[in-house]
């Protein structure tokens, strides 16, 4: 499992964070589905998912021509809390500073 700075760096990019939002809900997600949901090209989406995989957040498996991603079931609880917090922040509307 990766260290916390690598996890935070992986989650810092908006497309990757939105991809994690999809993957985090469960199930397997084909790169083609992520491309469609996030309006990204295949090469761009594959690069983003590679970063998430290197950080230990997702696992993958090849399915014919596509790669399917899912949440890594072996993520330590402390890292799960970090991802949960990042995703919760994504879902909350931003408040303007007074």
Beta strands, then each sheet from edge to edge (+ up, - down):
strand 1: 29-30
strand 2: 58-63
strand 3: 66-71
sheet 1: 1+ 3- 2+
end
